[in-house]
């Protein structure tokens, strides 16, 4: 299987700030590659470097086996992208925008094909409405149509579900899955929503502060049996003391706002609650946590927090 | 390139605000024509007062379409740079502001090509403005006021150009004005590369043109031979030179002659050098620019 994108030691500095720091990863053909990180982690900067909007300070980018610096136009002919907001010419219609970007990309599709592409994103009926009358979701869908208008092999979508309602998010998700399954396109999709990426991505890269945290197959990154749970109790200090003295101590991840975060096998949650109650700890609620932030905590700060717990206990 | 230029022009002419300068020019010209139609003689008496004692001026013959066009050009060619800046200053910064610049740059078009096409579209727009102005200022004036010899006062001298010798001078003057306005467009275009919205480059261009025009018009000996000859604003009105002709021993104008063609050509080459410098700098800066908008 050949790499569609191969990034090696990619770095970008803005004065003193290192937005991307020695990032390396590869995207294989037909991947839906989830590119995850919290806001400000360096996702958009990385994507802008992949699309030649920003010049890297250091590192190398190869796309379709070609160096991006020396084969820019050849590569961009096969790449479509939506970068952050789907900004288009508001004073033009959806059809005019699509036609215009097709021509800039070097193709002149027939009216029928353009209408088909608008149909694919559910905008055929609004083809001749000006974009300034569109909702955020419609703009996002039109942005995707513009990204696909020249039939690219690689599609880069930067936060494609931002600002969308649940139905809009589901539509975009289905479109991404369709592009991968039926049109055999390679997709790089950035997001700060772990749950969203879990539903579509087969491989993922998680970055923080411009550095790689983890990369791999989604199925390998997440152990479906293990889950993060948040214990909500009015007796936080008591709960912490009880846990410190019990075998549950090894499951402790962190304590935030009086709530304790633990990582454990789903099947053990019931016995965990029973133990707490038996030792006089009132349990107001216990709920699974599944945010990127929590995942970061479990990956990067678990040891640190456990040590902090232990230190406080001593 | 032609295809990209068509796309740029399509975008320009799809925006309603593109037509505001055309409306403004039409309004000003019609107001001037109306004023001169009903009170042209007073205007001429005032304008030619410096030579009225020396020459017997036949006012009804002097007030004709060619003179009205000359008056309009004198008035408007100072103001039109501001209108040109409105479009040229928006070319890159406006796209950055809308967020469409990043979409353009991720298409398989080189940044140099993109810049050349955008500047080309600004020049095309400038030419259209001038053609519009020529239609109204020259041809409409010829229709309203008729044609005759062109007589204009120049300091204490009268320039008398036969009506058969006038039209080519206007064509040359409009051609020169096109280069002069393209220089302003190039400046606005360059400033546009550094901004994320079009207000900044438009205001900056207008400010620079105003400051340099004042400097060009000031009579300060220190600047006369050092700074002024190199300011592009000092050369923007050199189109007038096409209406200054040579005369024979009897003081009659020599048809087809220009008093100081080398001076006009020198001004023209300075403007062209400015255009080349501004556009090259704009391309260079855009090549290096990180698109963060």
Interface residues (C-beta under 8 A of the other chain):
Chain A: X48 X51 X52 X53 X54 X55 X72 X73 X74 X76 X77 X79 X81 X83 X85 X87 X88 X89 X90 X91 X92 X96 X100 X101 X103 X104 X105 X106 X146
Chain B: X3 X4 X7 X10 X11 X14 X15 X16 X98 X99 X100 X102 X103 X104 X105 X106 X107 X108 X109 X110 X288 X290 X291 X292
